[in-house]
Amino acid sequence: CPLPGRLVQISILTESVMETSVKCLPYFARGEVVKGFGRGSKQLGIPTANFPDSVVERAPVAMETGVYYGWAVVDRGPVHKMVMSLGWNPQFQNEKRSMETHIIHEFPDDFYGSELCVCVAGYIRPERKFDSLDELVQAIRSDIHLACTKLDASAMKDLAVKTTEFSTTNTKL
């Protein structure tokens, strides 16, 4: 068991990261869906839509690495709930920062080349390395559940409308 003092320090650190990240929110991003590492669908059973490096590089520096939740639109279609990993994916020791969006909706086909618009609305947790892939999948499923609960709040539904508005503008970021 961790020492109680250590637990308090971790809790304070997490709160500090959350406060810093939340100051950047909501954060809107748009870009073409590109091929990632192929781990989301194949290895984890949790498909992700990946942004190109140019979009990742524009994310605010104050936006800490970790798991976020919000809204997503593909090709100006309907708005769906999403969770997003922003960071280095320590489980897989990535060499570059990525933004991997899991849209909480079943699509019939891959949509590489499509336009993805997201509204990052809240922060869930920092990224970390897990002891196994099963533990990682369990954490992602928990993140999805928490995201759905938070996004069902009425204030978050207002951001869904703004995401639709953002996805239908021609504004370049």
Order of alpha helices (4+ residues) and beta strands (2+ residues): alpha-beta-beta-alpha-beta-beta-beta-beta-alpha-alpha
